[in-house]
Amino acid sequence: MKLEIGISEKNLHKSVIQLSSLLSNEMMLYVKTRKFHWNVSGESFMELHKLYESQYKQIEESIDEIAERIGKLGENTIGTMKEFTESATIKEHAGTYTNSKDSLGELLSDHQTVIVELRKNIEDSVEKNKDAGTVDFLTGLMEQHETMAWILRRYLN
C-alpha cells in the first residue's frame, strides 16, 4: 500500500537510506560496546563494566526505534550482519582486544562519527527530504550520542 504522509516516495526512500546507514552504525557500536563490556579488566573493572552495560542497553533501544522508523516510512528494514557491515561507516577490529583506555577512546571516536553523520542527516532531512518527523527523531538520537560521548570523554581527561 502506498504511503500518503506528505513526503514524496523519492524523499521517503532517501530517508530510509540514511536510517539504514545509521542502523548499521548503531549495530556496530552495540557489538563493540558489548565486546568491551565482556572483556574489561583492571582497576576500574566494575565501574566500566556497568558503564558499558548502560550504554549498550541504550544503543539497543535506539536500534529498535530506528528499525521501526524505517517501517513507518514504508520500507523493509535491513537485518543481516552482511548488510550491516556493508552499510556501516564504523568498522570492526576483529581479533583485537584493547586495554580500558583504548576501548574508551575507540567508543568515543565511534560516537563522534555517529554524531557528525547525524548532523549531516538532520540537515539533509530538512533541506532535501522535507521529512520533519525524521529530523525530530535524529535530533533525539544525536543528543543521546552526545551524552554517551561526553561520559566517555570524561574518563579520558
C-alpha positions in Angstrom: 0.0 0.0 0.0 1.3 3.4 -1.0 2.2 5.8 1.9 0.3 9.1 1.8 2.0 11.1 4.5 3.0 14.3 2.7 6.5 13.2 1.7 7.3 12.1 -1.9 8.3 8.4 -2.4 11.7 9.5 -3.5 12.3 11.5 -0.3 11.0 8.7 1.8 13.5 6.4 0.2 16.3 8.9 0.8 15.3 9.0 4.5 15.3 5.2 4.7 18.8 5.0 3.1 20.1 7.4 5.8 18.3 5.5 8.6 19.7 2.2 7.3 23.2 3.5 7.5 22.5 4.8 11.0 21.1 1.4 11.9 24.2 -0.3 10.7 26.4 2.1 12.7 24.3 1.5 15.8 24.7 -2.2 15.4 28.4 -1.9 15.1 28.6 0.3 18.1 26.3 -2.1 20.1 28.5 -5.1 19.3 31.7 -3.2 20.1 30.3 -1.9 23.4 29.2 -5.5 24.3 32.7 -6.8 23.4 34.3 -4.2 25.7 31.8 -5.0 28.4 32.6 -8.7 28.2 36.4 -8.1 28.2 37.0 -5.2 30.5 39.6 -5.8 33.3 41.8 -3.9 35.6 41.3 -1.3 38.4 38.1 0.1 37.2 36.6 -3.2 36.1 33.2 -2.9 37.8 32.7 0.8 37.0 33.5 0.3 33.3 31.6 -3.0 33.2 28.4 -1.1 34.4 29.1 1.9 32.1 29.4 -0.3 29.0 26.2 -2.2 30.0 24.3 1.0 30.5 25.4 2.3 27.1 24.8 -0.9 25.1 21.3 -1.1 26.6 20.6 2.5 25.4 22.0 1.7 22.0 19.9 -1.5 21.8 16.7 0.6 22.4 17.9 3.0 19.6 18.4 0.1 17.2 14.8 -0.9 17.6 13.5 2.6 17.3 15.4 3.1 14.1 14.1 -0.1 12.6 10.6 0.9 13.5 11.1 4.4 11.9 12.1 2.7 8.7 8.9 0.6 8.8 6.9 3.8 9.5 8.3 5.2 6.3 7.0 2.2 4.3 10.1 0.2 3.7 11.7 -3.0 5.0 14.5 -2.9 7.5 17.8 -4.5 6.7 18.7 -7.2 9.3 21.7 -9.3 8.4 25.3 -8.8 9.6 26.4 -8.7 6.0 24.0 -5.8 5.3 25.1 -4.0 8.5 28.8 -4.3 7.8 28.4 -3.2 4.2 26.3 -0.1 5.2 28.2 1.0 8.3 30.9 3.6 8.4 32.1 2.4 11.8 34.4 -0.5 11.3 35.1 -3.6 13.4 38.5 -4.6 14.7 38.1 -8.4 14.8 40.7 -10.3 16.8 41.9 -7.2 18.7 41.5 -6.7 22.4 42.3 -3.3 23.8 43.0 -2.0 27.3 40.4 0.1 29.1 41.8 3.4 27.9 42.0 2.4 24.3 38.5 0.9 24.5 37.1 4.1 25.9 38.9 6.0 23.1 37.6 3.8 20.4 34.0 4.1 21.6 34.3 7.8 21.9 35.6 8.1 18.4 32.7 5.9 17.1 30.1 8.0 18.9 31.7 11.2 17.5 31.5 9.6 14.0 27.8 8.9 14.5 27.2 12.5 15.8 28.8 14.1 12.8 26.8 11.8 10.4 23.6 12.6 12.4 24.2 16.3 12.0 24.6 15.9 8.2 21.5 13.6 8.0 19.4 16.2 10.0 20.5 18.9 7.6 19.6 16.7 4.6 16.3 15.7 6.1 15.3 19.3 6.5 16.6 20.6 3.2 16.4 17.7 0.7 14.0 15.1 2.1 11.4 17.5 3.7 11.0 14.9 6.5 10.3 16.7 9.7 9.5 13.5 11.6 12.9 12.0 10.8 14.6 15.4 11.7 13.0 15.2 15.2 13.9 11.5 15.6 17.5 12.0 14.5 17.9 15.1 16.8 16.9 13.0 19.8 19.4 10.2 18.8 22.1 12.8 18.3 21.6 14.2 21.8 21.8 10.6 23.2 25.1 10.1 21.5 26.4 13.4 22.6 25.7 12.4 26.2 27.3 9.0 25.8 30.4 10.6 24.1 30.6 13.2 26.9 30.7 10.5 29.6 33.4 8.5 27.7 35.4 11.7 27.2 35.3 12.4 30.9 37.1 9.1 31.5 39.9 10.1 29.1 40.6 13.6 30.5 
